[in-house]
Amino acid sequence: MKNNTVALSDLLQVFNLVTTQGSKTEGNYEYQGITAWHDFDGYTCFLGYKDLTLTMLFHGRYTFDFEQQETLDVFLSKVNKLLIAKA
């Protein structure tokens, strides 16, 4: 994550980390407060945290949907910490 932007590759690394290190319940994975899941064909992946949902689409686009700016800030901080810990 550089210049307050998030690379899709970083988000996909976090998705992979949550799905491989997290606990699975009802088709979703949870790791350190972040939830990960995907649609039926696996082409769309999601990360969730509190009122935030991140949608990652097959063709390299992603969107954040959230109610509170603070939630986005905390989520991005968690993402950064997970990426640093993984490195």
A tleap script that builds the chain and sets N, CA, C and O, in Angstrom:
source leaprc.protein.ff14SB
mol = sequence {
  NMET LYS ASN ASN THR VAL ALA LEU SER ASP
  LEU LEU GLN VAL PHE ASN LEU VAL THR THR
  GLN GLY SER LYS THR GLU GLY ASN TYR GLU
  TYR GLN GLY ILE THR ALA TRP HIE ASP PHE
  ASP GLY TYR THR CYS PHE LEU GLY TYR LYS
  ASP LEU THR LEU THR MET LEU PHE HIE GLY
  ARG TYR THR PHE ASP PHE GLU GLN GLN GLU
  THR LEU ASP VAL PHE LEU SER LYS VAL ASN
  LYS LEU LEU ILE ALA LYS CALA
}
set mol.1.N position { 0.849 -1.173 0.000 }
set mol.1.CA position { 0.000 0.000 0.000 }
set mol.1.C position { 0.893 1.233 0.000 }
set mol.1.O position { 1.637 1.470 0.951 }
set mol.2.N position { 0.816 2.001 -1.052 }
set mol.2.CA position { 1.633 3.196 -1.165 }
set mol.2.C position { 0.743 4.372 -1.531 }
set mol.2.O position { -0.237 4.222 -2.261 }
set mol.3.N position { 1.091 5.533 -1.019 }
set mol.3.CA position { 0.381 6.766 -1.343 }
set mol.3.C position { -1.126 6.669 -1.091 }
set mol.3.O position { -1.925 7.187 -1.871 }
set mol.4.N position { -1.502 6.011 -0.012 }
set mol.4.CA position { -2.911 5.861 0.367 }
set mol.4.C position { -3.749 5.141 -0.683 }
set mol.4.O position { -4.973 5.276 -0.692 }
set mol.5.N position { -3.117 4.387 -1.556 }
set mol.5.CA position { -3.858 3.552 -2.490 }
set mol.5.C position { -3.580 2.100 -2.131 }
set mol.5.O position { -2.565 1.775 -1.514 }
set mol.6.N position { -4.478 1.262 -2.521 }
set mol.6.CA position { -4.336 -0.156 -2.215 }
set mol.6.C position { -4.260 -0.913 -3.532 }
set mol.6.O position { -5.139 -0.786 -4.385 }
set mol.7.N position { -3.220 -1.687 -3.687 }
set mol.7.CA position { -3.081 -2.504 -4.895 }
set mol.7.C position { -3.983 -3.725 -4.778 }
set mol.7.O position { -4.094 -4.329 -3.711 }
set mol.8.N position { -4.615 -4.076 -5.871 }
set mol.8.CA position { -5.463 -5.263 -5.876 }
set mol.8.C position { -4.661 -6.490 -5.454 }
set mol.8.O position { -5.185 -7.362 -4.760 }
set mol.9.N position { -3.410 -6.564 -5.860 }
set mol.9.CA position { -2.579 -7.715 -5.479 }
set mol.9.C position { -2.429 -7.813 -3.962 }
set mol.9.O position { -2.398 -8.915 -3.415 }
set mol.10.N position { -2.333 -6.666 -3.274 }
set mol.10.CA position { -2.259 -6.682 -1.809 }
set mol.10.C position { -3.566 -7.185 -1.205 }
set mol.10.O position { -3.561 -7.971 -0.258 }
set mol.11.N position { -4.680 -6.726 -1.761 }
set mol.11.CA position { -5.983 -7.160 -1.253 }
set mol.11.C position { -6.183 -8.654 -1.483 }
set mol.11.O position { -6.741 -9.346 -0.632 }
set mol.12.N position { -5.733 -9.147 -2.619 }
set mol.12.CA position { -5.841 -10.583 -2.890 }
set mol.12.C position { -4.932 -11.394 -1.970 }
set mol.12.O position { -5.274 -12.517 -1.600 }
set mol.13.N position { -3.783 -10.838 -1.597 }
set mol.13.CA position { -2.916 -11.509 -0.626 }
set mol.13.C position { -3.621 -11.627 0.717 }
set mol.13.O position { -3.539 -12.663 1.377 }
set mol.14.N position { -4.312 -10.571 1.120 }
set mol.14.CA position { -5.055 -10.612 2.382 }
set mol.14.C position { -6.193 -11.618 2.274 }
set mol.14.O position { -6.433 -12.375 3.215 }
set mol.15.N position { -6.901 -11.641 1.141 }
set mol.15.CA position { -7.955 -12.634 0.940 }
set mol.15.C position { -7.388 -14.038 1.108 }
set mol.15.O position { -7.978 -14.869 1.799 }
set mol.16.N position { -6.256 -14.303 0.483 }
set mol.16.CA position { -5.615 -15.612 0.584 }
set mol.16.C position { -5.210 -15.918 2.026 }
set mol.16.O position { -5.392 -17.041 2.496 }
set mol.17.N position { -4.673 -14.945 2.713 }
set mol.17.CA position { -4.268 -15.136 4.103 }
set mol.17.C position { -5.471 -15.487 4.980 }
set mol.17.O position { -5.400 -16.403 5.799 }
set mol.18.N position { -6.564 -14.762 4.809 }
set mol.18.CA position { -7.769 -15.018 5.613 }
set mol.18.C position { -8.319 -16.407 5.314 }
set mol.18.O position { -8.736 -17.113 6.233 }
set mol.19.N position { -8.327 -16.811 4.045 }
set mol.19.CA position { -8.897 -18.118 3.700 }
set mol.19.C position { -7.987 -19.283 4.067 }
set mol.19.O position { -8.468 -20.401 4.250 }
set mol.20.N position { -6.693 -19.045 4.179 }
set mol.20.CA position { -5.785 -20.142 4.535 }
set mol.20.C position { -5.488 -20.205 6.026 }
set mol.20.O position { -5.251 -21.289 6.560 }
set mol.21.N position { -5.496 -19.073 6.699 }
set mol.21.CA position { -5.170 -19.040 8.127 }
set mol.21.C position { -6.405 -18.911 9.016 }
set mol.21.O position { -6.338 -19.188 10.214 }
set mol.22.N position { -7.520 -18.496 8.443 }
set mol.22.CA position { -8.718 -18.239 9.230 }
set mol.22.C position { -9.532 -19.481 9.512 }
set mol.22.O position { -9.254 -20.565 9.000 }
set mol.23.N position { -10.539 -19.296 10.334 }
set mol.23.CA position { -11.458 -20.388 10.646 }
set mol.23.C position { -12.676 -20.281 9.725 }
set mol.23.O position { -13.150 -19.185 9.428 }
set mol.24.N position { -13.173 -21.436 9.281 }
set mol.24.CA position { -14.282 -21.477 8.333 }
set mol.24.C position { -15.576 -21.782 9.068 }
set mol.24.O position { -15.662 -22.738 9.838 }
set mol.25.N position { -16.579 -20.952 8.817 }
set mol.25.CA position { -17.921 -21.191 9.335 }
set mol.25.C position { -18.927 -20.758 8.277 }
set mol.25.O position { -18.868 -19.639 7.766 }
set mol.26.N position { -19.840 -21.651 7.959 }
set mol.26.CA position { -20.924 -21.376 7.011 }
set mol.26.C position { -20.413 -20.813 5.685 }
set mol.26.O position { -21.026 -19.902 5.127 }
set mol.27.N position { -19.310 -21.337 5.178 }
set mol.27.CA position { -18.795 -20.920 3.887 }
set mol.27.C position { -17.945 -19.665 3.894 }
set mol.27.O position { -17.383 -19.294 2.864 }
set mol.28.N position { -17.842 -19.003 5.042 }
set mol.28.CA position { -17.006 -17.811 5.167 }
set mol.28.C position { -15.799 -18.128 6.026 }
set mol.28.O position { -15.831 -19.038 6.854 }
set mol.29.N position { -14.744 -17.375 5.823 }
set mol.29.CA position { -13.542 -17.507 6.638 }
set mol.29.C position { -13.373 -16.234 7.453 }
set mol.29.O position { -13.711 -15.145 6.990 }
set mol.30.N position { -12.848 -16.372 8.670 }
set mol.30.CA position { -12.618 -15.204 9.515 }
set mol.30.C position { -11.229 -15.284 10.101 }
set mol.30.O position { -10.818 -16.324 10.615 }
set mol.31.N position { -10.502 -14.172 10.021 }
set mol.31.CA position { -9.151 -14.105 10.564 }
set mol.31.C position { -8.902 -12.683 11.047 }
set mol.31.O position { -8.973 -11.728 10.274 }
set mol.32.N position { -8.612 -12.560 12.325 }
set mol.32.CA position { -8.305 -11.274 12.953 }
set mol.32.C position { -9.360 -10.212 12.652 }
set mol.32.O position { -9.034 -9.057 12.377 }
set mol.33.N position { -10.613 -10.614 12.705 }
set mol.33.CA position { -11.712 -9.678 12.533 }
set mol.33.C position { -12.127 -9.424 11.094 }
set mol.33.O position { -13.124 -8.743 10.854 }
set mol.34.N position { -11.389 -9.955 10.138 }
set mol.34.CA position { -11.713 -9.775 8.721 }
set mol.34.C position { -12.351 -11.059 8.204 }
set mol.34.O position { -11.846 -12.155 8.449 }
set mol.35.N position { -13.453 -10.917 7.495 }
set mol.35.CA position { -14.172 -12.053 6.927 }
set mol.35.C position { -13.920 -12.093 5.419 }
set mol.35.O position { -13.868 -11.052 4.764 }
set mol.36.N position { -13.765 -13.296 4.875 }
set mol.36.CA position { -13.551 -13.471 3.437 }
set mol.36.C position { -14.530 -14.506 2.904 }
set mol.36.O position { -14.813 -15.507 3.563 }
set mol.37.N position { -15.045 -14.255 1.701 }
set mol.37.CA position { -15.919 -15.215 1.024 }
set mol.37.C position { -15.889 -14.899 -0.470 }
set mol.37.O position { -15.350 -13.873 -0.884 }
set mol.38.N position { -16.467 -15.783 -1.266 }
set mol.38.CA position { -16.528 -15.556 -2.710 }
set mol.38.C position { -17.878 -16.026 -3.225 }
set mol.38.O position { -18.600 -16.753 -2.542 }
set mol.39.N position { -18.208 -15.602 -4.440 }
set mol.39.CA position { -19.477 -16.015 -5.019 }
set mol.39.C position { -19.386 -17.462 -5.492 }
set mol.39.O position { -18.349 -18.107 -5.339 }
set mol.40.N position { -20.467 -17.966 -6.062 }
set mol.40.CA position { -20.568 -19.389 -6.391 }
set mol.40.C position { -19.513 -19.866 -7.383 }
set mol.40.O position { -19.101 -21.024 -7.323 }
set mol.41.N position { -19.066 -19.001 -8.294 }
set mol.41.CA position { -18.087 -19.450 -9.289 }
set mol.41.C position { -16.659 -19.004 -8.976 }
set mol.41.O position { -15.731 -19.346 -9.710 }
set mol.42.N position { -16.476 -18.249 -7.901 }
set mol.42.CA position { -15.142 -17.830 -7.483 }
set mol.42.C position { -14.579 -16.637 -8.224 }
set mol.42.O position { -13.436 -16.250 -7.981 }
set mol.43.N position { -15.348 -16.044 -9.120 }
set mol.43.CA position { -14.847 -14.910 -9.891 }
set mol.43.C position { -14.928 -13.591 -9.136 }
set mol.43.O position { -14.223 -12.640 -9.474 }
set mol.44.N position { -15.769 -13.524 -8.130 }
set mol.44.CA position { -15.884 -12.326 -7.312 }
set mol.44.C position { -15.565 -12.701 -5.876 }
set mol.44.O position { -16.160 -13.621 -5.314 }
set mol.45.N position { -14.617 -11.978 -5.289 }
set mol.45.CA position { -14.189 -12.240 -3.914 }
set mol.45.C position { -14.550 -11.043 -3.046 }
set mol.45.O position { -14.596 -9.907 -3.517 }
set mol.46.N position { -14.802 -11.314 -1.779 }
set mol.46.CA position { -15.212 -10.270 -0.853 }
set mol.46.C position { -14.380 -10.335 0.419 }
set mol.46.O position { -13.990 -11.413 0.867 }
set mol.47.N position { -14.117 -9.173 0.989 }
set mol.47.CA position { -13.580 -9.057 2.334 }
set mol.47.C position { -14.538 -8.167 3.102 }
set mol.47.O position { -15.033 -7.173 2.570 }
set mol.48.N position { -14.801 -8.520 4.351 }
set mol.48.CA position { -15.694 -7.730 5.173 }
set mol.48.C position { -15.078 -7.410 6.515 }
set mol.48.O position { -14.307 -8.196 7.066 }
set mol.49.N position { -15.428 -6.246 7.033 }
set mol.49.CA position { -14.999 -5.829 8.369 }
set mol.49.C position { -16.036 -4.844 8.885 }
set mol.49.O position { -16.206 -3.765 8.319 }
set mol.50.N position { -16.729 -5.210 9.957 }
set mol.50.CA position { -17.801 -4.384 10.533 }
set mol.50.C position { -18.777 -3.976 9.432 }
set mol.50.O position { -19.372 -4.846 8.797 }
set mol.51.N position { -18.962 -2.654 9.185 }
set mol.51.CA position { -19.938 -2.207 8.181 }
set mol.51.C position { -19.321 -2.043 6.787 }
set mol.51.O position { -19.933 -1.440 5.905 }
set mol.52.N position { -18.116 -2.575 6.588 }
set mol.52.CA position { -17.416 -2.434 5.315 }
set mol.52.C position { -17.458 -3.744 4.533 }
set mol.52.O position { -17.272 -4.825 5.092 }
set mol.53.N position { -17.704 -3.626 3.244 }
set mol.53.CA position { -17.565 -4.760 2.333 }
set mol.53.C position { -16.697 -4.316 1.164 }
set mol.53.O position { -16.959 -3.298 0.523 }
set mol.54.N position { -15.667 -5.097 0.903 }
set mol.54.CA position { -14.793 -4.874 -0.242 }
set mol.54.C position { -15.134 -5.937 -1.274 }
set mol.54.O position { -15.096 -7.129 -0.971 }
set mol.55.N position { -15.466 -5.521 -2.482 }
set mol.55.CA position { -15.778 -6.434 -3.577 }
set mol.55.C position { -14.637 -6.386 -4.583 }
set mol.55.O position { -14.312 -5.325 -5.116 }
set mol.56.N position { -14.034 -7.540 -4.839 }
set mol.56.CA position { -12.935 -7.639 -5.810 }
set mol.56.C position { -13.441 -8.434 -7.005 }
set mol.56.O position { -13.812 -9.600 -6.878 }
set mol.57.N position { -13.450 -7.794 -8.158 }
set mol.57.CA position { -14.002 -8.391 -9.363 }
set mol.57.C position { -12.916 -9.048 -10.198 }
set mol.57.O position { -11.737 -8.712 -10.084 }
set mol.58.N position { -13.322 -9.973 -11.027 }
set mol.58.CA position { -12.417 -10.792 -11.831 }
set mol.58.C position { -11.496 -9.966 -12.728 }
set mol.58.O position { -10.338 -10.336 -12.924 }
set mol.59.N position { -11.981 -8.877 -13.262 }
set mol.59.CA position { -11.200 -8.108 -14.235 }
set mol.59.C position { -10.341 -7.025 -13.590 }
set mol.59.O position { -9.951 -6.067 -14.258 }
set mol.60.N position { -10.043 -7.165 -12.304 }
set mol.60.CA position { -9.091 -6.274 -11.667 }
set mol.60.C position { -9.657 -5.024 -11.031 }
set mol.60.O position { -8.896 -4.166 -10.583 }
set mol.61.N position { -10.947 -4.900 -10.982 }
set mol.61.CA position { -11.554 -3.754 -10.310 }
set mol.61.C position { -11.945 -4.155 -8.900 }
set mol.61.O position { -12.159 -5.332 -8.609 }
set mol.62.N position { -12.036 -3.159 -8.029 }
set mol.62.CA position { -12.557 -3.413 -6.697 }
set mol.62.C position { -13.277 -2.171 -6.189 }
set mol.62.O position { -12.983 -1.049 -6.600 }
set mol.63.N position { -14.223 -2.399 -5.288 }
set mol.63.CA position { -14.978 -1.294 -4.706 }
set mol.63.C position { -15.133 -1.513 -3.210 }
set mol.63.O position { -15.261 -2.644 -2.740 }
set mol.64.N position { -15.118 -0.415 -2.473 }
set mol.64.CA position { -15.396 -0.428 -1.044 }
set mol.64.C position { -16.807 0.100 -0.831 }
set mol.64.O position { -17.211 1.078 -1.460 }
set mol.65.N position { -17.545 -0.539 0.044 }
set mol.65.CA position { -18.853 -0.058 0.476 }
set mol.65.C position { -18.808 -0.018 1.995 }
set mol.65.O position { -18.597 -1.047 2.636 }
set mol.66.N position { -19.005 1.166 2.579 }
set mol.66.CA position { -18.928 1.300 4.032 }
set mol.66.C position { -19.782 2.474 4.480 }
set mol.66.O position { -20.109 3.363 3.694 }
set mol.67.N position { -20.139 2.459 5.763 }
set mol.67.CA position { -20.940 3.533 6.329 }
set mol.67.C position { -20.083 4.573 7.030 }
set mol.67.O position { -20.361 5.769 6.932 }
set mol.68.N position { -19.050 4.140 7.731 }
set mol.68.CA position { -18.217 5.038 8.528 }
set mol.68.C position { -16.802 5.104 7.960 }
set mol.68.O position { -16.180 4.069 7.723 }
set mol.69.N position { -16.295 6.306 7.743 }
set mol.69.CA position { -14.921 6.477 7.261 }
set mol.69.C position { -13.931 5.805 8.208 }
set mol.69.O position { -12.925 5.249 7.768 }
set mol.70.N position { -14.214 5.856 9.500 }
set mol.70.CA position { -13.323 5.239 10.489 }
set mol.70.C position { -13.182 3.734 10.242 }
set mol.70.O position { -12.105 3.169 10.433 }
set mol.71.N position { -14.266 3.093 9.820 }
set mol.71.CA position { -14.204 1.662 9.525 }
set mol.71.C position { -13.221 1.392 8.388 }
set mol.71.O position { -12.431 0.451 8.466 }
set mol.72.N position { -13.263 2.199 7.346 }
set mol.72.CA position { -12.316 2.043 6.239 }
set mol.72.C position { -10.886 2.245 6.725 }
set mol.72.O position { -9.990 1.480 6.368 }
set mol.73.N position { -10.674 3.272 7.535 }
set mol.73.CA position { -9.331 3.555 8.041 }
set mol.73.C position { -8.788 2.393 8.865 }
set mol.73.O position { -7.629 2.009 8.704 }
set mol.74.N position { -9.613 1.832 9.744 }
set mol.74.CA position { -9.188 0.702 10.576 }
set mol.74.C position { -8.942 -0.524 9.700 }
set mol.74.O position { -7.962 -1.241 9.900 }
set mol.75.N position { -9.828 -0.771 8.729 }
set mol.75.CA position { -9.655 -1.908 7.828 }
set mol.75.C position { -8.330 -1.810 7.076 }
set mol.75.O position { -7.585 -2.787 7.009 }
set mol.76.N position { -8.031 -0.645 6.511 }
set mol.76.CA position { -6.782 -0.471 5.768 }
set mol.76.C position { -5.570 -0.638 6.676 }
set mol.76.O position { -4.535 -1.145 6.244 }
set mol.77.N position { -5.694 -0.217 7.925 }
set mol.77.CA position { -4.612 -0.423 8.893 }
set mol.77.C position { -4.406 -1.912 9.149 }
set mol.77.O position { -3.270 -2.383 9.209 }
set mol.78.N position { -5.508 -2.658 9.299 }
set mol.78.CA position { -5.414 -4.108 9.499 }
set mol.78.C position { -4.781 -4.781 8.281 }
set mol.78.O position { -3.936 -5.665 8.425 }
set mol.79.N position { -5.184 -4.366 7.099 }
set mol.79.CA position { -4.615 -4.919 5.870 }
set mol.79.C position { -3.108 -4.681 5.845 }
set mol.79.O position { -2.332 -5.591 5.551 }
set mol.80.N position { -2.703 -3.460 6.155 }
set mol.80.CA position { -1.283 -3.121 6.153 }
set mol.80.C position { -0.512 -3.975 7.158 }
set mol.80.O position { 0.573 -4.467 6.848 }
set mol.81.N position { -1.064 -4.152 8.357 }
set mol.81.CA position { -0.398 -4.960 9.386 }
set mol.81.C position { -0.283 -6.421 8.955 }
set mol.81.O position { 0.746 -7.055 9.193 }
set mol.82.N position { -1.315 -6.955 8.332 }
set mol.82.CA position { -1.259 -8.337 7.854 }
set mol.82.C position { -0.201 -8.501 6.764 }
set mol.82.O position { 0.516 -9.501 6.738 }
set mol.83.N position { -0.104 -7.531 5.876 }
set mol.83.CA position { 0.889 -7.606 4.806 }
set mol.83.C position { 2.308 -7.496 5.353 }
set mol.83.O position { 3.213 -8.185 4.880 }
set mol.84.N position { 2.504 -6.636 6.343 }
set mol.84.CA position { 3.828 -6.495 6.959 }
set mol.84.C position { 4.206 -7.777 7.683 }
set mol.84.O position { 5.340 -8.243 7.580 }
set mol.85.N position { 3.248 -8.350 8.422 }
set mol.85.CA position { 3.520 -9.581 9.177 }
set mol.85.C position { 3.829 -10.743 8.238 }
set mol.85.O position { 4.620 -11.624 8.575 }
set mol.86.N position { 3.207 -10.744 7.065 }
set mol.86.CA position { 3.405 -11.826 6.104 }
set mol.86.C position { 4.774 -11.741 5.431 }
set mol.86.O position { 5.358 -12.754 5.049 }
set mol.87.N position { 5.271 -10.515 5.295 }
set mol.87.CA position { 6.548 -10.299 4.577 }
set mol.87.C position { 7.742 -10.865 5.307 }
set mol.87.O position { 8.869 -10.757 4.824 }
savepdb mol mol.pdb
quit
